[in-house]
Amino acid sequence: MAIEGADLKIDGDGEATVTLEAGEYIIYCTIPCGGGHEEMTAKLICRVKHFLKDKNV
Ligand SMILES: [Cu+2]
């Protein structure tokens, strides 16, 4: 899998860590796995969490 617009790609088993800017990203399958491969996508929504907003800091 890979994330469009991010420097992250995993071919096969594995794991990775990436820091993303807030926004929407498309995750797609990078291994030609059979019928429907081109449609194997997901949307990742990355939001900024405001930890200090409710702490009156
Ligand atoms: Cu696939």
N, CA, C, O and the ligand as a Tripos MOL2 file, in Angstrom:
@<TRIPOS>MOLECULE
protein
  229   227    58     0     0
PROTEIN
NO_CHARGES

@<TRIPOS>ATOM
      1 N           0.8310   -1.1700    0.0000 N.3       1 MET1
      2 CA          0.0000    0.0000    0.0000 C.3       1 MET1
      3 C           0.8760    1.2340    0.0000 C.2       1 MET1
      4 O           2.0430    1.1860    0.3890 O.2       1 MET1
      5 N           0.3180    2.3080   -0.4280 N.am      2 ALA2
      6 CA          1.0260    3.5780   -0.4330 C.3       2 ALA2
      7 C           0.0160    4.6820   -0.1820 C.2       2 ALA2
      8 O          -1.1870    4.4980   -0.3690 O.2       2 ALA2
      9 N           0.5150    5.8160    0.2400 N.am      3 ILE3
     10 CA         -0.3230    6.9850    0.4500 C.3       3 ILE3
     11 C           0.0840    8.0290   -0.5720 C.2       3 ILE3
     12 O           1.2250    8.4890   -0.6010 O.2       3 ILE3
     13 N          -0.8690    8.3880   -1.4030 N.am      4 GLU4
     14 CA         -0.6170    9.3850   -2.4360 C.3       4 GLU4
     15 C          -0.2230   10.7150   -1.7920 C.2       4 GLU4
     16 O          -0.9160   11.1950   -0.8950 O.2       4 GLU4
     17 N           0.8490   11.2940   -2.2290 N.am      5 GLY5
     18 CA          1.2920   12.5830   -1.7120 C.3       5 GLY5
     19 C           2.1430   12.4800   -0.4680 C.2       5 GLY5
     20 O           2.5660   13.5030    0.0700 O.2       5 GLY5
     21 N           2.4070   11.2810    0.0030 N.am      6 ALA6
     22 CA          3.2540   11.0910    1.1830 C.3       6 ALA6
     23 C           4.3890   10.1410    0.8200 C.2       6 ALA6
     24 O           4.2590    9.3150   -0.0830 O.2       6 ALA6
     25 N           5.4660   10.2670    1.5130 N.am      7 ASP7
     26 CA          6.6150    9.4040    1.2540 C.3       7 ASP7
     27 C           6.4660    8.1180    2.0480 C.2       7 ASP7
     28 O           7.2280    7.8620    2.9810 O.2       7 ASP7
     29 N           5.4860    7.3130    1.6770 N.am      8 LEU8
     30 CA          5.2330    6.0700    2.3930 C.3       8 LEU8
     31 C           4.7520    5.0140    1.4200 C.2       8 LEU8
     32 O           3.7630    5.2140    0.7150 O.2       8 LEU8
     33 N           5.4450    3.8990    1.3820 N.am      9 LYS9
     34 CA          5.0400    2.7740    0.5400 C.3       9 LYS9
     35 C           5.4990    1.4970    1.2180 C.2       9 LYS9
     36 O           6.6510    1.3780    1.6350 O.2       9 LYS9
     37 N           4.5810    0.5410    1.3240 N.am     10 ILE10
     38 CA          4.8970   -0.7690    1.8810 C.3      10 ILE10
     39 C           4.4960   -1.8100    0.8510 C.2      10 ILE10
     40 O           3.3250   -1.8930    0.4800 O.2      10 ILE10
     41 N           5.4400   -2.5960    0.3870 N.am     11 ASP11
     42 CA          5.1450   -3.6760   -0.5470 C.3      11 ASP11
     43 C           5.1270   -4.9790    0.2320 C.2      11 ASP11
     44 O           6.1670   -5.4430    0.7000 O.2      11 ASP11
     45 N           3.9620   -5.5620    0.3700 N.am     12 GLY12
     46 CA          3.8390   -6.8040    1.1230 C.3      12 GLY12
     47 C           3.6220   -6.5170    2.5990 C.2      12 GLY12
     48 O           3.0760   -5.4800    2.9750 O.2      12 GLY12
     49 N           4.0590   -7.4550    3.4230 N.am     13 ASP13
     50 CA          3.9020   -7.2860    4.8630 C.3      13 ASP13
     51 C           4.8640   -6.2210    5.3650 C.2      13 ASP13
     52 O           5.9130   -5.9870    4.7650 O.2      13 ASP13
     53 N           4.5070   -5.5910    6.4430 N.am     14 GLY14
     54 CA          5.4060   -4.6160    7.0280 C.3      14 GLY14
     55 C           4.6380   -3.4900    7.6710 C.2      14 GLY14
     56 O           3.4080   -3.4810    7.7010 O.2      14 GLY14
     57 N           5.3810   -2.5540    8.1780 N.am     15 GLU15
     58 CA          4.7790   -1.3930    8.7980 C.3      15 GLU15
     59 C           5.6860   -0.2000    8.5940 C.2      15 GLU15
     60 O           6.8790   -0.3440    8.3290 O.2      15 GLU15
     61 N           5.1080    0.9730    8.7200 N.am     16 ALA16
     62 CA          5.8680    2.1970    8.5390 C.3      16 ALA16
     63 C           5.1890    3.3030    9.3270 C.2      16 ALA16
     64 O           4.0080    3.2160    9.6650 O.2      16 ALA16
     65 N           5.9430    4.3230    9.6070 N.am     17 THR17
     66 CA          5.4240    5.4850   10.3060 C.3      17 THR17
     67 C           5.6960    6.7170    9.4550 C.2      17 THR17
     68 O           6.7760    6.8670    8.8850 O.2      17 THR17
     69 N           4.7140    7.5830    9.3790 N.am     18 VAL18
     70 CA          4.8790    8.8110    8.6170 C.3      18 VAL18
     71 C           4.1580    9.9350    9.3540 C.2      18 VAL18
     72 O           3.1320    9.7100    9.9960 O.2      18 VAL18
     73 N           4.6910   11.1200    9.2570 N.am     19 THR19
     74 CA          4.0400   12.3020    9.8120 C.3      19 THR19
     75 C           3.4010   13.0620    8.6570 C.2      19 THR19
     76 O           4.0690   13.4020    7.6800 O.2      19 THR19
     77 N           2.1160   13.3220    8.7760 N.am     20 LEU20
     78 CA          1.3710   13.9620    7.6970 C.3      20 LEU20
     79 C           0.8610   15.3210    8.1260 C.2      20 LEU20
     80 O           0.5660   15.5530    9.2980 O.2      20 LEU20
     81 N           0.7650   16.2010    7.1700 N.am     21 GLU21
     82 CA          0.0740   17.4670    7.3760 C.3      21 GLU21
     83 C          -1.4230   17.1720    7.3990 C.2      21 GLU21
     84 O          -1.8680   16.1640    6.8490 O.2      21 GLU21
     85 N          -2.1920   18.0390    8.0270 N.am     22 ALA22
     86 CA         -3.6420   17.8730    7.9990 C.3      22 ALA22
     87 C          -4.1230   17.9020    6.5530 C.2      22 ALA22
     88 O          -3.6270   18.6730    5.7320 O.2      22 ALA22
     89 N          -5.0840   17.0580    6.2630 N.am     23 GLY23
     90 CA         -5.6250   17.0060    4.9080 C.3      23 GLY23
     91 C          -6.2070   15.6460    4.6050 C.2      23 GLY23
     92 O          -6.3450   14.7980    5.4860 O.2      23 GLY23
     93 N          -6.5400   15.4560    3.3670 N.am     24 GLU24
     94 CA         -7.1000   14.1860    2.9280 C.3      24 GLU24
     95 C          -6.1180   13.5100    1.9920 C.2      24 GLU24
     96 O          -5.5370   14.1540    1.1180 O.2      24 GLU24
     97 N          -5.9380   12.2260    2.1740 N.am     25 TYR25
     98 CA         -4.9790   11.4460    1.3950 C.3      25 TYR25
     99 C          -5.6650   10.1910    0.8680 C.2      25 TYR25
    100 O          -6.5720    9.6430    1.4940 O.2      25 TYR25
    101 N          -5.2140    9.7620   -0.2800 N.am     26 ILE26
    102 CA         -5.7250    8.5320   -0.8600 C.3      26 ILE26
    103 C          -4.7090    7.4220   -0.5980 C.2      26 ILE26
    104 O          -3.5280    7.5520   -0.9210 O.2      26 ILE26
    105 N          -5.1870    6.3350   -0.0120 N.am     27 ILE27
    106 CA         -4.3760    5.1410    0.2040 C.3      27 ILE27
    107 C          -4.7190    4.1750   -0.9210 C.2      27 ILE27
    108 O          -5.8940    3.9560   -1.2160 O.2      27 ILE27
    109 N          -3.7150    3.6040   -1.5400 N.am     28 TYR28
    110 CA         -4.0020    2.6760   -2.6300 C.3      28 TYR28
    111 C          -3.1200    1.4410   -2.5410 C.2      28 TYR28
    112 O          -2.0320    1.4570   -1.9640 O.2      28 TYR28
    113 N          -3.6320    0.3700   -3.1380 N.am     29 CYS29
    114 CA         -2.9400   -0.9100   -3.1680 C.3      29 CYS29
    115 C          -1.8040   -0.8340   -4.1900 C.2      29 CYS29
    116 O          -2.0110   -0.3500   -5.3030 O.2      29 CYS29
    117 N          -0.6220   -1.2990   -3.8330 N.am     30 THR30
    118 CA          0.5380   -1.2360   -4.7330 C.3      30 THR30
    119 C           0.9070   -2.6010   -5.2920 C.2      30 THR30
    120 O           1.8610   -2.7200   -6.0600 O.2      30 THR30
    121 N           0.1680   -3.6210   -4.9160 N.am     31 ILE31
    122 CA          0.4670   -4.9650   -5.4030 C.3      31 ILE31
    123 C          -0.6470   -5.4000   -6.3450 C.2      31 ILE31
    124 O          -1.7920   -5.5350   -5.9130 O.2      31 ILE31
    125 N          -0.3410   -5.6230   -7.6290 N.am     32 PRO32
    126 CA         -1.3740   -6.0910   -8.5480 C.3      32 PRO32
    127 C          -1.9240   -7.4340   -8.0690 C.2      32 PRO32
    128 O          -1.2980   -8.4770   -8.2620 O.2      32 PRO32
    129 N          -3.0800   -7.3950   -7.4550 N.am     33 CYS33
    130 CA         -3.5570   -8.5710   -6.7230 C.3      33 CYS33
    131 C          -4.7370   -9.2640   -7.3810 C.2      33 CYS33
    132 O          -5.2280  -10.2660   -6.8620 O.2      33 CYS33
    133 N          -5.2030   -8.7490   -8.5160 N.am     34 GLY34
    134 CA         -6.3070   -9.4200   -9.1850 C.3      34 GLY34
    135 C          -7.3970   -8.4560   -9.5670 C.2      34 GLY34
    136 O          -7.1970   -7.2420   -9.6070 O.2      34 GLY34
    137 N          -8.5630   -9.0180   -9.8490 N.am     35 GLY35
    138 CA         -9.6960   -8.2100  -10.2630 C.3      35 GLY35
    139 C         -10.0460   -7.1570   -9.2240 C.2      35 GLY35
    140 O         -10.0900   -7.4390   -8.0270 O.2      35 GLY35
    141 N         -10.2930   -5.9470   -9.6910 N.am     36 GLY36
    142 CA        -10.6560   -4.8650   -8.7940 C.3      36 GLY36
    143 C          -9.4840   -4.1370   -8.1770 C.2      36 GLY36
    144 O          -9.6710   -3.2380   -7.3580 O.2      36 GLY36
    145 N          -8.2770   -4.5150   -8.5610 N.am     37 HIS37
    146 CA         -7.0910   -3.8920   -7.9690 C.3      37 HIS37
    147 C          -7.1190   -2.3700   -8.1040 C.2      37 HIS37
    148 O          -6.7910   -1.6580   -7.1540 O.2      37 HIS37
    149 N          -7.5100   -1.8660   -9.2800 N.am     38 GLU38
    150 CA         -7.5070   -0.4130   -9.5070 C.3      38 GLU38
    151 C          -8.4720    0.3150   -8.5720 C.2      38 GLU38
    152 O          -8.3080    1.5090   -8.3190 O.2      38 GLU38
    153 N          -9.4560   -0.3850   -8.0690 N.am     39 GLU39
    154 CA        -10.4410    0.2550   -7.1860 C.3      39 GLU39
    155 C         -10.0800    0.1000   -5.7100 C.2      39 GLU39
    156 O         -10.8400    0.5390   -4.8470 O.2      39 GLU39
    157 N          -8.9500   -0.5090   -5.4050 N.am     40 MET40
    158 CA         -8.5690   -0.7340   -4.0140 C.3      40 MET40
    159 C          -7.9590    0.5260   -3.4290 C.2      40 MET40
    160 O          -6.7390    0.6750   -3.3540 O.2      40 MET40
    161 N          -8.8320    1.4230   -3.0200 N.am     41 THR41
    162 CA         -8.3790    2.6810   -2.4410 C.3      41 THR41
    163 C          -9.1710    2.9620   -1.1680 C.2      41 THR41
    164 O         -10.2280    2.3830   -0.9180 O.2      41 THR41
    165 N          -8.6300    3.8540   -0.3970 N.am     42 ALA42
    166 CA         -9.3100    4.3300    0.8060 C.3      42 ALA42
    167 C          -8.9210    5.7830    0.9920 C.2      42 ALA42
    168 O          -7.8910    6.2300    0.4880 O.2      42 ALA42
    169 N          -9.7400    6.5110    1.7120 N.am     43 LYS43
    170 CA         -9.4360    7.9060    2.0030 C.3      43 LYS43
    171 C          -9.0030    8.0340    3.4580 C.2      43 LYS43
    172 O          -9.6920    7.5580    4.3600 O.2      43 LYS43
    173 N          -7.8820    8.6670    3.6770 N.am     44 LEU44
    174 CA         -7.3890    8.9370    5.0260 C.3      44 LEU44
    175 C          -7.5830   10.4220    5.3050 C.2      44 LEU44
    176 O          -7.0850   11.2680    4.5620 O.2      44 LEU44
    177 N          -8.3030   10.7360    6.3720 N.am     45 ILE45
    178 CA         -8.5140   12.1320    6.7600 C.3      45 ILE45
    179 C          -7.6580   12.3970    7.9860 C.2      45 ILE45
    180 O          -7.8390   11.7720    9.0310 O.2      45 ILE45
    181 N          -6.7330   13.3230    7.8490 N.am     46 CYS46
    182 CA         -5.7870   13.6630    8.9100 C.3      46 CYS46
    183 C          -6.1490   15.0490    9.4450 C.2      46 CYS46
    184 O          -6.1590   16.0290    8.7010 O.2      46 CYS46
    185 N          -6.4430   15.1150   10.7340 N.am     47 ARG47
    186 CA         -6.8470   16.3800   11.3490 C.3      47 ARG47
    187 C          -5.8670   16.7380   12.4570 C.2      47 ARG47
    188 O          -5.2210   15.8670   13.0410 O.2      47 ARG47
    189 N          -5.7690   18.0230   12.7340 N.am     48 VAL48
    190 CA         -4.9350   18.5030   13.8220 C.3      48 VAL48
    191 C          -5.7900   18.4960   15.0880 C.2      48 VAL48
    192 O          -6.8930   19.0420   15.1120 O.2      48 VAL48
    193 N          -5.2650   17.8750   16.1260 N.am     49 LYS49
    194 CA         -5.9910   17.8480   17.3850 C.3      49 LYS49
    195 C          -5.4570   18.9830   18.2600 C.2      49 LYS49
    196 O          -4.2510   19.1130   18.4680 O.2      49 LYS49
    197 N          -6.3530   19.7730   18.7500 N.am     50 HIS50
    198 CA         -5.9520   20.9280   19.5530 C.3      50 HIS50
    199 C          -5.9470   20.5320   21.0310 C.2      50 HIS50
    200 O          -6.9430   20.7030   21.7330 O.2      50 HIS50
    201 N          -4.8220   20.0080   21.4850 N.am     51 PHE51
    202 CA         -4.7160   19.5110   22.8550 C.3      51 PHE51
    203 C          -4.8910   20.6150   23.8870 C.2      51 PHE51
    204 O          -5.4650   20.3760   24.9490 O.2      51 PHE51
    205 N          -4.4180   21.7930   23.6020 N.am     52 LEU52
    206 CA         -4.4070   22.8590   24.5980 C.3      52 LEU52
    207 C          -5.6750   23.7070   24.5630 C.2      52 LEU52
    208 O          -5.8490   24.5650   25.4280 O.2      52 LEU52
    209 N          -6.5460   23.5030   23.6160 N.am     53 LYS53
    210 CA         -7.7260   24.3510   23.4520 C.3      53 LYS53
    211 C          -8.5920   24.3900   24.6980 C.2      53 LYS53
    212 O          -9.0430   25.4650   25.0950 O.2      53 LYS53
    213 N          -8.8340   23.2580   25.3190 N.am     54 ASP54
    214 CA         -9.7480   23.1940   26.4590 C.3      54 ASP54
    215 C          -9.0130   23.2140   27.8040 C.2      54 ASP54
    216 O          -9.6330   23.0270   28.8500 O.2      54 ASP54
    217 N          -7.7110   23.4370   27.7790 N.am     55 LYS55
    218 CA         -6.9350   23.4090   29.0150 C.3      55 LYS55
    219 C          -6.6780   24.7990   29.5760 C.2      55 LYS55
    220 O          -6.0750   24.9240   30.6410 O.2      55 LYS55
    221 N          -7.1220   25.8530   28.8820 N.am     56 ASN56
    222 CA         -6.9030   27.2420   29.3020 C.3      56 ASN56
    223 C          -5.4210   27.5350   29.5390 C.2      56 ASN56
    224 O          -5.0580   28.2110   30.5020 O.2      56 ASN56
    225 N          -4.6020   27.0370   28.6800 N.am     57 VAL57
    226 CA         -3.1510   27.2670   28.8100 C.3      57 VAL57
    227 C          -2.7580   28.4230   27.9250 C.2      57 VAL57
    228 O          -1.5850   28.7930   27.8760 O.2      57 VAL57
    229 CU         -4.4570   -4.6860   -5.2350 Cu       58 CU58
@<TRIPOS>BOND
     1     1     2 1
     2     2     3 1
     3     3     4 2
     4     3     5 am
     5     5     6 1
     6     6     7 1
     7     7     8 2
     8     7     9 am
     9     9    10 1
    10    10    11 1
    11    11    12 2
    12    11    13 am
    13    13    14 1
    14    14    15 1
    15    15    16 2
    16    15    17 am
    17    17    18 1
    18    18    19 1
    19    19    20 2
    20    19    21 am
    21    21    22 1
    22    22    23 1
    23    23    24 2
    24    23    25 am
    25    25    26 1
    26    26    27 1
    27    27    28 2
    28    27    29 am
    29    29    30 1
    30    30    31 1
    31    31    32 2
    32    31    33 am
    33    33    34 1
    34    34    35 1
    35    35    36 2
    36    35    37 am
    37    37    38 1
    38    38    39 1
    39    39    40 2
    40    39    41 am
    41    41    42 1
    42    42    43 1
    43    43    44 2
    44    43    45 am
    45    45    46 1
    46    46    47 1
    47    47    48 2
    48    47    49 am
    49    49    50 1
    50    50    51 1
    51    51    52 2
    52    51    53 am
    53    53    54 1
    54    54    55 1
    55    55    56 2
    56    55    57 am
    57    57    58 1
    58    58    59 1
    59    59    60 2
    60    59    61 am
    61    61    62 1
    62    62    63 1
    63    63    64 2
    64    63    65 am
    65    65    66 1
    66    66    67 1
    67    67    68 2
    68    67    69 am
    69    69    70 1
    70    70    71 1
    71    71    72 2
    72    71    73 am
    73    73    74 1
    74    74    75 1
    75    75    76 2
    76    75    77 am
    77    77    78 1
    78    78    79 1
    79    79    80 2
    80    79    81 am
    81    81    82 1
    82    82    83 1
    83    83    84 2
    84    83    85 am
    85    85    86 1
    86    86    87 1
    87    87    88 2
    88    87    89 am
    89    89    90 1
    90    90    91 1
    91    91    92 2
    92    91    93 am
    93    93    94 1
    94    94    95 1
    95    95    96 2
    96    95    97 am
    97    97    98 1
    98    98    99 1
    99    99   100 2
   100    99   101 am
   101   101   102 1
   102   102   103 1
   103   103   104 2
   104   103   105 am
   105   105   106 1
   106   106   107 1
   107   107   108 2
   108   107   109 am
   109   109   110 1
   110   110   111 1
   111   111   112 2
   112   111   113 am
   113   113   114 1
   114   114   115 1
   115   115   116 2
   116   115   117 am
   117   117   118 1
   118   118   119 1
   119   119   120 2
   120   119   121 am
   121   121   122 1
   122   122   123 1
   123   123   124 2
   124   123   125 am
   125   125   126 1
   126   126   127 1
   127   127   128 2
   128   127   129 am
   129   129   130 1
   130   130   131 1
   131   131   132 2
   132   131   133 am
   133   133   134 1
   134   134   135 1
   135   135   136 2
   136   135   137 am
   137   137   138 1
   138   138   139 1
   139   139   140 2
   140   139   141 am
   141   141   142 1
   142   142   143 1
   143   143   144 2
   144   143   145 am
   145   145   146 1
   146   146   147 1
   147   147   148 2
   148   147   149 am
   149   149   150 1
   150   150   151 1
   151   151   152 2
   152   151   153 am
   153   153   154 1
   154   154   155 1
   155   155   156 2
   156   155   157 am
   157   157   158 1
   158   158   159 1
   159   159   160 2
   160   159   161 am
   161   161   162 1
   162   162   163 1
   163   163   164 2
   164   163   165 am
   165   165   166 1
   166   166   167 1
   167   167   168 2
   168   167   169 am
   169   169   170 1
   170   170   171 1
   171   171   172 2
   172   171   173 am
   173   173   174 1
   174   174   175 1
   175   175   176 2
   176   175   177 am
   177   177   178 1
   178   178   179 1
   179   179   180 2
   180   179   181 am
   181   181   182 1
   182   182   183 1
   183   183   184 2
   184   183   185 am
   185   185   186 1
   186   186   187 1
   187   187   188 2
   188   187   189 am
   189   189   190 1
   190   190   191 1
   191   191   192 2
   192   191   193 am
   193   193   194 1
   194   194   195 1
   195   195   196 2
   196   195   197 am
   197   197   198 1
   198   198   199 1
   199   199   200 2
   200   199   201 am
   201   201   202 1
   202   202   203 1
   203   203   204 2
   204   203   205 am
   205   205   206 1
   206   206   207 1
   207   207   208 2
   208   207   209 am
   209   209   210 1
   210   210   211 1
   211   211   212 2
   212   211   213 am
   213   213   214 1
   214   214   215 1
   215   215   216 2
   216   215   217 am
   217   217   218 1
   218   218   219 1
   219   219   220 2
   220   219   221 am
   221   221   222 1
   222   222   223 1
   223   223   224 2
   224   223   225 am
   225   225   226 1
   226   226   227 1
   227   227   228 2
@<TRIPOS>SUBSTRUCTURE
     1 MET1         2 RESIDUE 1 A MET
     2 ALA2         6 RESIDUE 1 A ALA
     3 ILE3        10 RESIDUE 1 A ILE
     4 GLU4        14 RESIDUE 1 A GLU
     5 GLY5        18 RESIDUE 1 A GLY
     6 ALA6        22 RESIDUE 1 A ALA
     7 ASP7        26 RESIDUE 1 A ASP
     8 LEU8        30 RESIDUE 1 A LEU
     9 LYS9        34 RESIDUE 1 A LYS
    10 ILE10       38 RESIDUE 1 A ILE
    11 ASP11       42 RESIDUE 1 A ASP
    12 GLY12       46 RESIDUE 1 A GLY
    13 ASP13       50 RESIDUE 1 A ASP
    14 GLY14       54 RESIDUE 1 A GLY
    15 GLU15       58 RESIDUE 1 A GLU
    16 ALA16       62 RESIDUE 1 A ALA
    17 THR17       66 RESIDUE 1 A THR
    18 VAL18       70 RESIDUE 1 A VAL
    19 THR19       74 RESIDUE 1 A THR
    20 LEU20       78 RESIDUE 1 A LEU
    21 GLU21       82 RESIDUE 1 A GLU
    22 ALA22       86 RESIDUE 1 A ALA
    23 GLY23       90 RESIDUE 1 A GLY
    24 GLU24       94 RESIDUE 1 A GLU
    25 TYR25       98 RESIDUE 1 A TYR
    26 ILE26      102 RESIDUE 1 A ILE
    27 ILE27      106 RESIDUE 1 A ILE
    28 TYR28      110 RESIDUE 1 A TYR
    29 CYS29      114 RESIDUE 1 A CYS
    30 THR30      118 RESIDUE 1 A THR
    31 ILE31      122 RESIDUE 1 A ILE
    32 PRO32      126 RESIDUE 1 A PRO
    33 CYS33      130 RESIDUE 1 A CYS
    34 GLY34      134 RESIDUE 1 A GLY
    35 GLY35      138 RESIDUE 1 A GLY
    36 GLY36      142 RESIDUE 1 A GLY
    37 HIS37      146 RESIDUE 1 A HIS
    38 GLU38      150 RESIDUE 1 A GLU
    39 GLU39      154 RESIDUE 1 A GLU
    40 MET40      158 RESIDUE 1 A MET
    41 THR41      162 RESIDUE 1 A THR
    42 ALA42      166 RESIDUE 1 A ALA
    43 LYS43      170 RESIDUE 1 A LYS
    44 LEU44      174 RESIDUE 1 A LEU
    45 ILE45      178 RESIDUE 1 A ILE
    46 CYS46      182 RESIDUE 1 A CYS
    47 ARG47      186 RESIDUE 1 A ARG
    48 VAL48      190 RESIDUE 1 A VAL
    49 LYS49      194 RESIDUE 1 A LYS
    50 HIS50      198 RESIDUE 1 A HIS
    51 PHE51      202 RESIDUE 1 A PHE
    52 LEU52      206 RESIDUE 1 A LEU
    53 LYS53      210 RESIDUE 1 A LYS
    54 ASP54      214 RESIDUE 1 A ASP
    55 LYS55      218 RESIDUE 1 A LYS
    56 ASN56      222 RESIDUE 1 A ASN
    57 VAL57      226 RESIDUE 1 A VAL
    58 CU58       229 GROUP 0 **** ****
